[in-house]
Amino acid sequence: MSQAMPMAANAAPLPMPPGPLGGPAAWYGRDMAGHGDWCITFTAAELAELDAAIARHQASGRQMGEITPEHFPLPLLAPRLAGVLRDLQDGRGFVLLRGFDVAGRSIEEAAIGYLGIGAHLGSFRSQNAKGHLLGHVKDLGFDINDPKVRYYQTNRQLDYHTDSCDIVGLLCLKTAKAGGASRICSSTTIYNALLARRPDLARLLFQPMPTDRRGEVPPGMHPWFEIPVFNWYEGQLSCIYSGQYLRSCQDNHPGARRLSAAEMAAIDMMDALTNDPAISMSMEFRPGDMQFVHNHTCLHSRTDFEDWEEPARQRHLLRLWLAPRRARALPPAYAERYGSIEPGDRGGIVVTDTVLRFTLDAA
């Protein structure tokens, strides 16, 4: 893959929407928190079907990498999951599935059920340089000041961001002693607010900015990637953003383009808007909850947390990065981060020594 050259600070920005955007993706947290349609509880029949599918997979001797819609059929649940996928891609952009039992299962059984549901939404993508297709969100005691450590490996608050895939999923196995709430907001609403309050700053977010790869560098690439925060392409607004990694790129990589004071102000304002209680919303995970978020239209974060002293009780989420087979068109600029922009085969992190694998080990 060829390396894109940094864009000059005074280069013309890419196209913008003709004005503020409406539709179901432009929601406010103050309104959405009172709605219940984003939280879907599995029925007893759906759970029984899922139990049977898990048992069939284990009896078959197949590996986790062989979990596909064909090998993990869910005749009753699959049509409902198709509706979930429509809501993710064409609706509000997030959903919470509730009622899956994890306390009574081994981590392997929980992972199989979670992967089975995820397979009906999209293909699995690598989440780090190790090639983990099943990720573990857990405090590993790492120091975030290490430029190769990512925030999800600590107990630190995550600022609002997107992951490098179409859809990110989280399955809660265990909750923290305190904190660790999930927070989400609409990036479409953020754009509308920026446009209304500071259109001059909004425009700057349509030009490429260098974002830190945190040491996970594909062959032939810089330790950062350059892409606009907002991309208006084929009539759709997509967002790819991590304020923390935009800033760490400025701190850790002197070869990356220096952001102007105005660009830093645009990032600061974007972060401020994500924390506006009228715009964002919070949800507390219960064990067994599955949250799925469309990265192109939603930003997500979490609060700091205090964990239990006993390792067996500590906060633990399983994560999936998914690429649906039917998905929105993405501009060529995404290829620098996603590797490909072909639906069903895009997103994820692959470096020179990456070996794709599923693991039940959090380390």
C-alpha positions as CSV (number, residue, x, y, z in Angstrom):
1,M,0.0,0.0,0.0
2,S,1.4,3.4,-0.9
3,Q,1.9,6.0,1.8
4,A,-0.3,9.1,1.5
5,M,1.7,12.3,1.8
6,P,0.8,14.8,4.5
7,M,-1.6,17.5,3.5
8,A,-0.5,21.1,3.8
9,A,-2.3,23.1,6.4
10,N,-3.5,25.6,3.8
11,A,-4.8,23.0,1.3
12,A,-8.4,23.2,0.3
13,P,-10.7,21.2,2.5
14,L,-12.7,18.3,1.1
15,P,-16.4,18.7,0.3
16,M,-18.9,19.4,3.1
17,P,-22.6,18.7,3.4
18,P,-24.8,21.5,2.0
19,G,-26.0,22.3,5.5
20,P,-27.1,20.7,8.8
21,L,-28.2,17.1,8.6
22,G,-31.4,15.4,9.8
23,G,-32.6,11.9,10.0
24,P,-32.5,9.2,12.7
25,A,-28.7,9.4,13.1
26,A,-29.0,13.1,14.2
27,W,-30.2,12.3,17.8
28,Y,-29.7,14.0,21.1
29,G,-28.9,12.1,24.3
30,R,-31.4,14.1,26.3
31,D,-34.1,12.6,24.1
32,M,-32.7,9.2,23.4
33,A,-32.1,8.3,27.1
34,G,-35.9,8.3,27.6
35,H,-36.6,5.9,24.7
36,G,-36.5,2.2,25.2
37,D,-36.4,1.0,21.6
38,W,-32.6,0.9,21.5
39,C,-32.6,-1.7,24.3
40,I,-33.8,-5.1,23.0
41,T,-34.3,-8.1,25.4
42,F,-33.9,-11.5,24.0
43,T,-37.0,-13.7,24.2
44,A,-37.0,-17.1,25.9
45,A,-37.3,-18.8,22.5
46,E,-34.4,-16.8,21.1
47,L,-32.2,-17.7,24.1
48,A,-33.1,-21.4,23.7
49,E,-32.1,-21.2,20.1
50,L,-28.8,-19.5,21.0
51,D,-28.1,-22.2,23.6
52,A,-28.7,-24.9,21.0
53,A,-26.4,-23.2,18.5
54,I,-23.6,-23.0,21.1
55,A,-24.0,-26.7,22.0
56,R,-24.0,-27.6,18.3
57,H,-20.8,-25.6,17.6
58,Q,-19.0,-27.3,20.5
59,A,-20.1,-30.7,19.5
60,S,-19.0,-30.1,15.9
61,G,-15.3,-29.6,16.9
62,R,-15.1,-26.5,14.7
63,Q,-12.9,-23.6,15.8
64,M,-14.1,-20.1,16.7
65,G,-12.8,-18.9,13.3
66,E,-15.3,-21.2,11.6
67,I,-18.3,-19.4,13.2
68,T,-20.3,-18.1,10.2
69,P,-24.0,-17.5,9.6
70,E,-24.0,-20.8,7.7
71,H,-22.2,-22.8,10.5
72,F,-24.1,-20.9,13.3
73,P,-27.7,-20.8,12.0
74,L,-30.2,-18.8,14.0
75,P,-33.5,-19.2,12.1
76,L,-35.6,-17.4,14.7
77,L,-33.1,-14.8,15.8
78,A,-31.5,-14.0,12.4
79,P,-34.4,-11.9,11.1
80,R,-34.3,-9.8,14.3
81,L,-30.5,-9.4,13.9
82,A,-31.1,-8.2,10.3
83,G,-33.3,-5.5,11.8
84,V,-30.6,-4.6,14.3
85,L,-28.2,-4.2,11.4
86,R,-30.5,-1.9,9.6
87,D,-31.0,0.2,12.8
88,L,-27.2,0.4,13.2
89,Q,-26.4,1.4,9.6
90,D,-29.5,3.4,8.6
91,G,-31.0,4.4,11.9
92,R,-29.8,5.7,15.3
93,G,-26.5,3.8,15.0
94,F,-26.5,1.9,18.3
95,V,-28.3,-0.9,20.1
96,L,-28.1,-2.8,23.4
97,L,-29.1,-6.5,23.4
98,R,-30.0,-7.8,26.9
99,G,-30.7,-11.1,28.6
100,F,-27.8,-13.3,27.5
101,D,-26.6,-15.4,30.5
102,V,-22.9,-15.1,31.1
103,A,-22.8,-16.0,34.8
104,G,-23.8,-19.6,34.1
105,R,-21.4,-20.1,31.3
106,S,-17.7,-20.6,30.8
107,I,-15.9,-17.7,29.0
108,E,-15.6,-20.1,26.0
109,E,-19.4,-20.7,25.8
110,A,-20.1,-16.9,26.2
111,A,-17.6,-16.1,23.5
112,I,-19.1,-18.7,21.1
113,G,-22.6,-17.2,21.6
114,Y,-21.3,-13.7,21.1
115,L,-19.3,-14.6,18.0
116,G,-22.4,-16.3,16.6
117,I,-24.5,-13.2,16.9
118,G,-21.6,-11.0,15.6
119,A,-21.2,-13.3,12.6
120,H,-24.8,-12.4,11.5
121,L,-23.8,-8.7,11.6
122,G,-20.5,-8.8,9.7
123,S,-17.1,-10.4,9.3
124,F,-14.5,-10.3,12.1
125,R,-11.6,-7.8,11.9
126,S,-8.3,-7.7,13.7
127,Q,-8.3,-5.3,16.7
128,N,-4.6,-5.0,17.3
129,A,-1.1,-5.9,16.1
130,K,-1.4,-9.4,17.6
131,G,-4.3,-10.1,15.3
132,H,-7.0,-10.6,18.0
133,L,-10.4,-11.1,16.3
134,L,-12.0,-11.4,19.8
135,G,-10.7,-8.5,21.8
136,H,-10.6,-8.2,25.6
137,V,-11.3,-4.8,27.2
138,K,-9.6,-5.1,30.6
139,D,-7.3,-3.1,32.8
140,L,-3.9,-4.8,32.3
141,G,-2.1,-2.4,34.6
142,F,-0.3,-0.7,31.7
143,D,1.0,2.9,31.7
144,I,-0.9,5.1,29.3
145,N,2.2,7.3,29.0
146,D,3.8,4.4,27.0
147,P,3.2,5.5,23.4
148,K,2.4,1.9,22.4
149,V,-0.4,1.4,25.1
150,R,-4.0,1.9,24.1
151,Y,-6.5,3.3,26.5
152,Y,-8.7,0.3,26.6
153,Q,-5.8,-1.6,28.3
154,T,-6.1,0.7,31.3
155,N,-8.8,1.9,33.8
156,R,-8.5,5.4,32.5
157,Q,-11.4,7.3,31.0
158,L,-11.7,7.1,27.3
159,D,-12.6,10.3,25.5
160,Y,-15.2,10.0,22.7
161,H,-13.8,8.3,19.7
162,T,-14.4,5.8,16.9
163,D,-12.8,2.4,16.3
164,S,-11.2,1.4,13.0
165,C,-14.1,-0.6,11.7
166,D,-17.7,-0.3,10.6
167,I,-19.3,-1.7,13.8
168,V,-17.8,-2.2,17.2
169,G,-19.5,-4.6,19.7
170,L,-19.0,-5.1,23.4
171,L,-20.2,-8.0,25.5
172,C,-20.1,-7.4,29.3
173,L,-18.8,-10.4,31.2
174,K,-18.1,-8.6,34.5
175,T,-18.6,-5.1,35.8
176,A,-16.2,-2.9,37.8
177,K,-16.5,-2.1,41.5
178,A,-17.4,1.5,40.5
179,G,-17.4,3.5,37.3
180,G,-16.8,2.3,33.8
181,A,-20.1,3.6,32.4
182,S,-20.5,3.4,28.6
183,R,-21.2,6.8,26.9
184,I,-22.2,7.5,23.3
185,C,-23.2,10.4,21.2
186,S,-24.2,11.1,17.6
187,S,-21.3,12.4,15.4
188,T,-24.0,13.8,13.1
189,T,-25.3,15.9,15.9
190,I,-21.8,17.0,16.8
191,Y,-21.3,18.2,13.3
192,N,-24.6,20.1,13.3
193,A,-23.6,21.8,16.5
194,L,-20.2,22.7,15.2
195,L,-21.7,24.1,12.0
196,A,-24.2,26.2,14.0
197,R,-21.7,27.6,16.5
198,R,-18.3,27.7,14.7
199,P,-18.6,27.0,11.0
200,D,-15.0,28.1,10.6
201,L,-13.8,25.3,12.9
202,A,-16.2,22.8,11.4
203,R,-14.6,23.3,7.9
204,L,-11.1,22.5,9.3
205,L,-12.3,19.0,10.3
206,F,-12.8,18.1,6.6
207,Q,-9.1,18.2,5.9
208,P,-6.7,15.4,6.8
209,M,-5.2,15.4,10.3
210,P,-2.4,13.0,11.6
211,T,-3.6,10.5,14.1
212,D,-1.3,8.3,16.3
213,R,-1.2,4.6,15.5
214,R,0.1,3.8,19.0
215,G,2.9,1.7,17.7
216,E,0.7,-0.6,15.5
217,V,2.2,0.4,12.1
218,P,1.3,-1.5,8.9
219,P,4.1,-2.1,6.4
220,G,5.2,1.0,4.4
221,M,3.2,3.3,6.6
222,H,4.1,6.2,9.0
223,P,3.5,5.7,12.8
224,W,0.4,7.9,12.1
225,F,-2.3,8.0,9.5
226,E,-3.9,11.1,7.9
227,I,-7.6,11.4,7.4
228,P,-10.3,14.0,7.9
229,V,-12.4,13.8,11.0
230,F,-15.5,14.3,8.9
231,N,-15.9,12.9,5.4
232,W,-18.8,13.8,3.1
233,Y,-19.0,11.1,0.5
234,E,-21.8,10.0,-1.8
235,G,-24.4,11.9,0.2
236,Q,-23.4,10.5,3.6
237,L,-21.4,12.0,6.5
238,S,-18.9,9.6,8.2
239,C,-16.7,10.4,11.2
240,I,-13.4,8.9,12.2
241,Y,-12.0,10.4,15.4
242,S,-9.8,10.1,18.4
243,G,-8.9,13.4,20.1
244,Q,-6.5,11.6,22.4
245,Y,-4.6,10.1,19.5
246,L,-4.6,13.3,17.5
247,R,-3.0,15.0,20.5
248,S,-0.5,12.1,21.2
249,C,0.5,12.2,17.6
250,Q,1.6,15.9,18.0
251,D,3.5,14.9,21.2
252,N,5.1,11.7,20.0
253,H,5.8,12.1,16.2
254,P,7.7,15.3,15.2
255,G,7.6,14.2,11.6
256,A,3.8,14.5,11.5
257,R,2.2,17.7,10.2
258,R,1.9,20.2,13.0
259,L,-1.7,21.2,13.7
260,S,-2.5,24.9,13.7
261,A,-4.0,26.7,16.7
262,A,-7.3,26.8,14.9
263,E,-7.3,23.0,14.2
264,M,-6.5,22.3,17.9
265,A,-9.4,24.6,18.8
266,A,-11.7,22.6,16.5
267,I,-10.6,19.4,18.3
268,D,-11.1,21.0,21.7
269,M,-14.6,22.1,20.7
270,M,-15.5,18.7,19.3
271,D,-14.5,17.1,22.6
272,A,-16.5,19.8,24.6
273,L,-19.6,19.0,22.5
274,T,-19.3,15.3,23.1
275,N,-19.5,16.0,26.8
276,D,-22.6,18.2,26.5
277,P,-25.2,16.4,28.6
278,A,-27.9,17.4,26.0
279,I,-25.9,15.7,23.2
280,S,-24.4,12.6,24.8
281,M,-26.0,9.8,26.9
282,S,-24.7,7.2,29.3
283,M,-25.7,3.6,29.9
284,E,-24.6,1.1,32.6
285,F,-23.7,-2.4,31.4
286,R,-25.1,-5.4,33.1
287,P,-23.4,-8.8,32.8
288,G,-24.6,-10.3,29.5
289,D,-25.3,-7.0,27.8
290,M,-24.2,-6.7,24.2
291,Q,-23.7,-3.2,22.8
292,F,-23.2,-2.6,19.1
293,V,-22.2,0.9,17.7
294,H,-21.9,2.1,14.1
295,N,-18.6,4.0,14.1
296,H,-19.4,6.1,11.1
297,T,-22.3,7.9,12.9
298,C,-21.6,7.5,16.6
299,L,-18.8,8.2,19.0
300,H,-18.3,6.2,22.1
301,S,-16.4,6.5,25.4
302,R,-16.3,5.2,28.9
303,T,-15.7,6.7,32.4
304,D,-12.8,6.0,34.7
305,F,-13.4,2.9,36.8
306,E,-12.3,1.4,40.1
307,D,-11.8,-2.4,39.9
308,W,-12.2,-5.2,42.4
309,E,-9.0,-6.4,44.1
310,E,-9.9,-10.1,43.3
311,P,-8.8,-10.9,39.7
312,A,-11.7,-13.2,39.2
313,R,-14.2,-10.3,39.8
314,Q,-12.5,-7.6,37.7
315,R,-14.2,-5.7,34.9
316,H,-14.0,-7.7,31.6
317,L,-15.6,-7.0,28.3
318,L,-15.3,-9.0,25.0
319,R,-15.0,-6.8,21.9
320,L,-15.7,-7.4,18.2
321,W,-14.8,-5.3,15.2
322,L,-17.2,-6.1,12.4
323,A,-17.4,-5.4,8.7
324,P,-21.0,-5.9,7.3
325,R,-21.2,-7.3,3.8
326,R,-23.6,-4.5,2.9
327,A,-22.3,-1.1,4.1
328,R,-22.0,2.5,3.1
329,A,-19.5,3.7,0.6
330,L,-16.3,5.2,2.2
331,P,-14.0,7.7,0.5
332,P,-10.5,6.5,-0.7
333,A,-8.9,8.3,2.3
334,Y,-10.2,5.5,4.6
335,A,-7.9,3.0,2.9
336,E,-4.9,4.4,4.8
337,R,-6.5,3.3,8.1
338,Y,-8.9,0.5,7.0
339,G,-6.6,-1.2,4.5
340,S,-9.5,-1.6,2.1
341,I,-12.7,0.2,1.6
342,E,-14.5,-2.8,0.2
343,P,-17.6,-3.6,2.3
344,G,-17.2,-6.9,4.2
345,D,-13.4,-6.8,3.9
346,R,-12.3,-3.5,5.5
347,G,-11.2,-2.2,8.8
348,G,-8.9,-3.7,11.5
349,I,-5.2,-3.5,12.3
350,V,-2.7,-5.7,10.5
351,V,1.1,-5.2,10.7
352,T,4.1,-7.2,9.4
353,D,3.9,-10.0,12.0
354,T,0.2,-10.1,12.6
355,V,-1.4,-13.6,12.8
356,L,-5.2,-13.5,12.9
357,R,-6.5,-15.5,15.8
358,F,-9.2,-15.9,18.5
359,T,-8.0,-16.0,22.1
360,L,-9.7,-16.3,25.5
361,D,-6.6,-14.8,27.1
362,A,-6.9,-11.1,27.9
363,A,-3.2,-10.4,27.9
